[in-house]
Amino acid sequence: MPPMKFKAVIPAAGLGTRFLPATKAMPKEMLPVVDKPAIQYVVEEAAQAGIDDILVIIGRNKNAVANHFDSVPELEVKLKDKGDHDRLRRVLESSDLADIHFVRQGEPKGLGHAVLRAKAHVGSSSFAVLLGDDLIDERDILLTTMLAEHERTGAAIIALMEVDPDQIHLYGAADVEATDNADVVKVMGLVEKPKREDAPSNLAIIGRYVLSPAVFDVLEHTEPGKGGEIQLTDALQELAADPDGPGVYGVVFRGRRYDTGDRVDYIKAIVQLAADREDLGPELRPWFKEFAAGL
């Protein structure tokens, strides 16, 4: 049997209110992380996992996201004429990563609603959902493992990561059972942003999912949950509870993840990624030490 052909969906319709006023006119997905917008890291991750058909769910005032992945002939000619081949290469890379499509969410009714907007494009394909607030280090494997697990089981696959129990209220938490693979668990239930004392584990859902089109049927009758929004977590809970379905499994990620969802973690992500860069790290790392010593 030939390998499955996956598509990817990147929800990018959020308002980015935690980063105001920077996001008043600029989509939060376009905020730079070192020298690339956050969403480019996500598109690169999908492309590196072999996915070349990507749908971005956008909202109002998100044209900058589409523009970033378009060709810009006047800029390319100028860089070529200047002999600036390194910058030209990087500009061309963003236009050649994948076949990228866009659809508007309309009203921001939650992640589940954003995923449902992908139904027509996804069709009968299984697909990955990648959230732009979570950047996964390109040196660590996650999405490829999740795609393989979906092919093996036919189940919905979610990415999980151990977090400090005091932080579990910031995430969806998973109630799990072990399997014969230490990095894969069977998900018995999910709780959206529980209090520490109510959390079934400290395994938090991070922003990667691999789903079959069956999730659309569930989302279409999923009632609004927390915040009056249609929660993807609620649909996954229903899939996990279905005794006749393939269920939900979690891949436990133990690599490097950069949370760009709030201001402090966004700054940490930039510092961590810049320090690891061959072109920036040698100059930055000694300066970090000097700066820290003076605090």
C-alpha positions, 0 to 999 in steps of 0.5 A: 500500500502506498504511503498516505498523502497528508495535507496541513492546516495552520489556523492563523485567524487569532487577534493576537491581543496579548501582543498589542499594540504590535499586532494592531496592524500586523498579524501575530503570526508575522511577528519575527522570531530572530529573522523569520516570521513565526508562521514560516517556521511552522510551514517549514516544519510541515514541508520537512515532514513531506507535506506540500499542500498547506491551508492557512486559515486567516481572519481580517487584516491578515493579508500580510501572511499571504503576501509573505509567501508570495513571490516579490519580483521587484525585491528579488531583482534588486537583491540579484542586481546587488549580488546579495545572493544570501538574502535572495536565497532566503527570500526565495525559500519562503515562496517555494516551501509548499503549495499554500492556500488561504481561506477566511474563518469569518467569525473567530469561533474557536479552534474547532471552528477554524479546523472545520473551515478546512473541510472543503479543502481537505476533502478525504485526506487525513491532515495535520493541524499545526498551531503557530504559537508552538514552534518545534525545533527543526532538530527534533522529530515530532510531526513525522512520528505523528504522521506515522502513528496515524498511518499505523492506527487510523486514530486521531493523534495529538502531541503531548508534553510533560509540564509543571503541574502548576502550569497545567491550567494553561493547557488541555490535559490528557488522561492516558493509558500506557502502550508498549511504546514509551513515547505513545499513549492511548488517550482516554479523555481530555480536559480543557485548562483544568485546575491543578487538582482536577487535572488527570495528568501533567501531560499537556496538549501542545499545538500539533494534531493529525486527524482524519476527515471523520473529525469534521462530522464531530465538529459539525455537531460540537456545541460551543464550550469554554469561552463560547467557542467550538473547542477542538478538544471537545471533538477529540474527547468524543472521538476518544470515547467512541468504542467503535472508532480508532480512538485518540493516541498521544505522541509524547514529545521530549524535544525542544519547543518554543512557546511564542504565545505570550510575551515573556516566552516569545522573548525566550524563544528568540534568545534560545534560537538566536543563541543556537545559530551558527551565524549569531551564537558566537557573538551573542553567547558571551554577551548574554553572560556579561549581561546576566552577570550585571543584573 
